[in-house]
Amino acid sequence: MASVLNKESAFENIPSLKAKALRINLNPDIYGTFAEIGAGQETARHFFRSGGASGTIAKAMSAYDKSFSDAVYGPELDGRYVTQNRLKTMLDHEMNLMVQRIDRKEHPDRLFFTYANTVATIDFSKRYKGHGWVGIRFQLDPKQEEFDEIVLHVRFKQNEARLQQETLGIVGVNLIYGAFYKYNKPRKLLKYLYDHIDRDTIEVDMVNFSGPNFKDVDNRLMSLQLIRNDMTDAVMFGPDGNNLLPAAALYKKNILALRGSFRPVTKVNMDMFQKSYEIFIRDPNVVEDNTMVIFEITLANLRASGEIDERDFMDRAELLCSLGHTVMISKFQEYYKLVEYFNNYTKAKIALTMGVNNLVDIFDEKYYRHLSGGILEAFGKLFFKDLIVYLYPMKNNETGQVMTSNNIKVHPRMKELYKFFKYNGKVMDIIDYDPEIMHIFSRDVLKKIQNGENGWEEMLPEGIAEIIKEENLFASQEEKVEKQRV
């Protein structure tokens, strides 16, 4: 079957939606169902209109009324229907029916698929733009018992429900076509989701690939592609390496965020986290069970040495995940943009943990010249809703002085502004830090690793040095070239 799917044809040179749908329809083996809730039958419509759909579409359905939807797929205990769980339930139900109802003896070569979406388009108030979950479960070999699956979350940016419905239909066609004809190129498959769609009409902020044909796909790298392709502003993944939907992970949570290079993660990073976390959860407005800690890396940081080195990114991610942490990659070079992003999803307490140099940078006017209100506008957004900064001290290697919020030096023009935030409790020093580790910097550890020097192991959290050695993480360019030769 794979040879049939990969076979080049004239269709490869026809980028239209009709050509994509028709190629699927004219393949005698591809056969499946469409279940679309919340935005019409827009994806199925393309396949019906392109011709030849009778050999491809087993069923197309919608169950808009909750009573009917519950009768088909079962009730949702939390009353929410536009969720990943609902999408998975739909895919399970429809694929099970397909397997039960289609006799394999009569159709030994059929490649089953189930496409589903559950969507909420823009409401009448225009306040909520709408979002949805889209997925396909499919097979590329009729003898393969385990199915492949692609699940993604989209956010609409258009201001009219009809336009959002049409956009969703296009994404659906691109996804189904990509699943069967671009499955072996998942990076390109992601790009092709935007065929015939303007970038400013829809955002894809989460995607997960699973199944036998995607066993070598690392979903963290797929998250990175979403950022690199300007498909979204931020992505998250958990300790298990699976991508998380930021809106769901951050919803109504107390958030403690630490920004850094984590190249590699050091004892200082962990001390910053542990000490600030202990302060954060003592806040009477913070419920520990409803708190999310995020280790954030900016795209600019990943590009610090030129083009993004994906292996280097994965090395950082692997170590943070091994320590049980949630990682965010964002395009927010300025802190106020990160806080604005968090405020989209939660009204609970937000805190940032940072070092002295980062705080000094925040008070540098050059970062805010593009704003009409300059630094005052940025600070209004940054310290919105009682945000607080936990400041980790830094030791001046030349003088031996420990720099805290009381003696840091900001630009003379910013002194009074700094005092305002300092004396209004917006900046809090971490005072129970470990003075024995203040000499540790990630850049120095990285240099020692790449130069083959000794003594860097004790600068890292327990178990991290062993992982770096076993998996040869953060290898120098020379080592990487040598490894490729071997």
N, C-alpha and C positions, 0 to 999 in steps of 0.2 A: 504493500500500500504506500509506503514512504516514497517509492519511486514515482508513483502516480502523482502524489502531492507535490513532489519537488520538480516535476517535469516542467521545463520552460515552455511557454506558449506565447501566442500573440497577446494574450491578456496582460502579460508582464509590462507591456508598453502602453496599456490603456489605464490611466490613473483614475478614471471616473468611478463614482459609487456604483453606477449601474453595471459597469464591467466587473467590479469586485463581487457584487451580489450574483451576477449571472455566472461567473466562474464557479462559485459555490454551487449554484443550482444545477449546472450542467455536469458536475461531478456526480456520477451515478452512485457513489458510495456514501457521500455525506448526507446524513439524515438526522433531523432533530426537532426540538420544540422551542418555542418562544413563550416566555412568561414575563409580561411587562406590567408593572403596577405603578401608577402615579403620573405617567407622562404619555399616555396613549400607546398605540401599537406602532410606534415610529420606526423601530428597527425592522420588525416583520414586514412593514409596508414596503420597504425598499426591495425585499426579496420577492414579494408578491408582484410588484410592478415590473421587475426586471425580466420576468418570464421564466418558465420552466420550474416554478416553485413546487409543483405537485410532487415532484420526485425528491424534494428536500425537506419540506415542512410537514411534519407529522401533526403538529398542533400549534396554534397560536392563541393565547388566552390572557385575559386580565380579570382580576378579582378585586374591584375597587372597594366595594362595600366590605366593611370589617367583618360582618357576620359571614359573608360568603368566603372571604379570605381565610377566616378562622376555620371554616368548615373544610376548606381545601388543605391548608397548611398547618392548622392548629393555632391556638391563641398565643399571643406574646404576653408573658407574665408581667412585664413592665409597661405594657400598653404602647410600646414604640414599634413602629413597623418599618421605618426607614433605617435599618440597621444591618450590619454585617451578618448577624445571627439570622435575620429574616431572609437575607439573600441565600445563605447556606441552606436554610430549610427548604427554600424554593428549589434550589439546585438538587438537593437530595431527593425531594418528592418527585420532581419531573424526570430525573434520570432513572429512578427506581421504576416508574411507570413505563418508561421506554424499554428497559431491560425485560420487564415482565410481559409486555404486550407484543413485542416484536420477536418473532420466532427466528432464532439464529440458524436453524436448519434450512429455513427458506431464504434467509438473507445472510449468508456467511461472511460477506465482504463489507457489510455496512459499518460505517464509522459514525457512532452515535455522538450527538452533542445536545446540550441544553444551555440555552442562553437565557439569562434572567436579569431583571433590574427592578429595584424598588426605590422610588424617587418621590421627592416633594419639590414641586416647582415653586416659583415665586408666589408669595401670598398677595392678597389684595392691598395690603398696606405698603407693599414694596420694601418693607423693613428687612425681611428675610429673603435673600436671593434664591434660596433653594439648594438642595444637594441630593446625592443619591449614591447607591451602591450598584455596581454593574459587574457581572461575572459570566464566565463560560466554563462549563465542564465538558470535556471532549476526549475522544480517543483518536489516535493516529494509526493504531493497529487493532483490527477487530478481535484478535486473540488475546489482547492485553486486558487483564481483569481490572487493573488499577487505572483510574482516569487521570488525565492532566487537568489542571485548573488554573485560571487567571482571574483574580478578583481585584477590582480597583474602586476607589472612591473619587467622586467628582463633585466639584462645586461650581454652580452656575454664576456667571457674571452678567448675563443679559437681563434686561428689565421687562421682558415680556414672556409670558408662559409659553406662547406658541413658538417663539424663537428657541427657547430652552428645549422644548420637545423635539424640534427639528435637529438641534445640535446633538441631543442624546441619541437620536436615530443614526446620525452619521458616525458617532463614536461606536455605536453597536455594530454597524457594518464593518468598520475598520478593525474592531476587536475580533469578530468572527473570522474575517479574512486573514488577519494576522495569526490567529490561533492555528489555522490549517496550513498557511503558506509561508509564514515567517517565524514559526515556532522555534526554529533552530538559530534565529537571530533575535533574541529577546530585546536587545538594546534598540535595534531598528524597529521592532514591533512597537515599542513605546513611542518612538517618533512618529510612526505611521498612524497612531491614534488621532493625530492632528491633521491628517489628510483632509482637505476641503473645509477646514475649520480655522478661523482666526484665533491666534493665541489668547486674545483678550476676551474670548467668549466663555471659556471653560477652564477650570483648574483641575489637574489630577494630582491629589496630594497623598495618595497611598496606592501601592500595588504589591501584590504577592503572587508569585509563581509557585506552583507545587505540582507534584506528579513525576512519573518515571522519566519523561523527556526534559524535565527541568531540574533533575537531581543535582546538576552541577551549577545551577543558578543560585548565586548568593543574593538574597533579597535586599541586603544592605547596599550592595552595589547598584541594584535597580533603584533604590531610593536616591542614591547619589545621582543617577541619570535624570531623575525627575527635576532635581535642582539644576543640574548642568544644562538641561534642555529648556529651562525657564517654564516648566510646567507647574511649578509651585515655589513658594518662598521658604518652606521649611519642611523637613521630614523627621520622623522619629522611628527608632527601633528599640526593642526591649532586649533584656539579657539573653533571650533565646535566639536572637538574630532576626526574628520576624519583624516586619514593619508594623508600626502602630499608626492609627489614625490620630493625628494631633488633637482634633476636636474632641474625640472620645476620651483620649488619655488625659487631657487637661481639663475636661468639663467639670466646673465647680470645685476644682482642686486648689489646695494651698500649694504654691510652687516655690521651690528653692532651686535656683539655677546657678551653675558654676561654668564660666567660660574659660577655655584654655586651649592650648595646642595638644596637651596630653601625648607628647611625642618623645618619650613614653610617659605614662602616668607615673607620678613619683609619690614618695611619702609626704611631701609638702601638699600635693593635691588632695591626698586622703585626709591629712590633718585639717586642711581648709574645710573640706566637706564635713568631717565628723564634728568639729568644734562649732561650725556655723549651724549645723543641723540640731545640735543640742540646744543652742540658743533659740532657734526657730520654733521648735516644738514646745518650748516653755512659754511661748506667747499664748495668752489666754484665748486669743481668737483663732488659734491653730489647732486643728484636730489631727493627731498623728496618723490615724488610719485613713485620713483623707488628704494625705500629703504626697506630692510627687517631687522627687529630686531628679534634676536633669543636668547631665554633663553636655554642654553645648560647644560645638566647634563651628566657626564661621567658614563659609566657602572661601573667603579671602585668606583665611589661615591655611586652608588646604592648598591654596595657590601661592603661598608665600615664597616657595622656591621655584616659581615658574608655572608650568602646566601641572594640573592635578595628577599626582602619582597615586593611582588607585590601590596599589599594593601597600603604600605607606598609609593610606586612609584605612585600609582593612586591618593593618597592624594595630593602629590606635584603637579602632573599634573592637577588635578581638580582646584586647587587654581590658578595656572598660567593661565589656560584657562579661568577661570572666570574673570580674569583681562584683557582678550582679547589678550593674547600673544601666539606666536608660539613657540613650544618646540622642541628641538632636543635632542635625546639620542645618544651618540656616544661611540666608543671604543677608542677614541683618548685621552690617558692620558696626552700626551705632547701637548702643544699649537701649536707647529709647524706643527704637523700632522693635526690638525683642520684647520689651515690656508691653508695647502696644499690641503685639501679636498675642501675648498671654491674656491680655485684657479682653480679647475677642471671645475667649472661652471660659473665663472665670472672673468672679467678683470677689473671690476669697483673697487671702493674704499672699503677697508675692515678695520675695526677697532675692537679692543678688549677692553672691559671695565673690569677692575679687581681691586682688593684690593692690599694693600702693600705686604701682605704675599705671594700672588700669584706671584707678580713680583720678589720678592726675590727668590722664588723657581725656576723661569725661569733661573736665573743665577747660579743654582746649577749644577755642572758638572756631578753629579752621574746619572742624567736623560739621559745623552747622551753618555754613555760609549759604547753602542752597535753600535754607528755610527762610521764609519771609520774616518770621519772628526771631530768627537767629537762635542763640543758645537759650533764651528764655522760653521760646516755644518748645524746644527739645526737653528742657527740664520740666515744663508743665506736663509733658507726656510721660517723662521718665518717672517722676515722683507722684504720679496720679494714684489715688486710692491708697495712700500711706505706704508706698513702697519703702523698703529699708535696705541699706547696703551694709553687709558684714565685711569689715575690712581686715584682711590678714596682713600683719606687719612685714616689713622687709628690712634686712640688715645691710647697711652701707659697708661694703667690704673695705673701703679705704679708711673710713673714720671709725667703724665699729658701732656707729649710732643705729639704734633701732627706730625705723620710721613708722609712725602711726598717724592717725587722723589729727593728732595734736601738733605735729611738727612737719607735715608734708608741705612742699612748696608748689603752689599753683601760680599761674600768671598774676602779676600785680593787679590787673584789671578785674580778675576773678576772685580776689581775696574776700571781698564783702559778700559776694554771692555764695562762696564756699562756707563762710561763717554762718550764713543764714541757714543752710541745710545742716551743717554740723551741729549747731546749737538748738536746732529744732528736732533733733533725734533721728535724722534721716541717715546718718552714718554711725555705725556702732563698731568699735574696735573688738576684735577677737583677742582677749587678754590671756587665755589659758593655752596659748600655742606652745608647740614644742621647740624650745630654743636650740636644741641639738641638731635640728635638720634645716635650719634657715639658710644654710650654704648651698642647698640642693636646687639646681635649676635643670629643667628638662633638656635644654640645649646642650648643657655640659655632659649629661648622661648619654645623650644621643651621640655626641662626639666620641666619647670613650668607647661606646659600643662599636661604632663604625671604624674606629682606629685600632680595635682589638686590645684596648687597654684593660687593666684590672681595676677593681675597686668600685665599680658602678652598681654591683648587685645589691649592696646594702642600702643604696639610695632609693630602692623601690619597695612597694608593698610586698608582703609575704607571698611567695609563689609566682610573682610576675617575672623575675629573672629567669626562672626555670622555663617558663613558656617562651620567652624571647629566645633562649638558647635552643630549645627543642625544635622550634619552628623557624629559626633563623630570621626573626623579625627585625625590621629596621636595618637590613643589610645595606652596605654601601653600594654605589652604582657599579663599582668594579666587581663586587661579589655577585651582583645580579647578572651582569654580563657573563661572568664565568659560569654561573649556574645554568644560564641559557645554553652555553656552549656544550656543557656536560649533558 
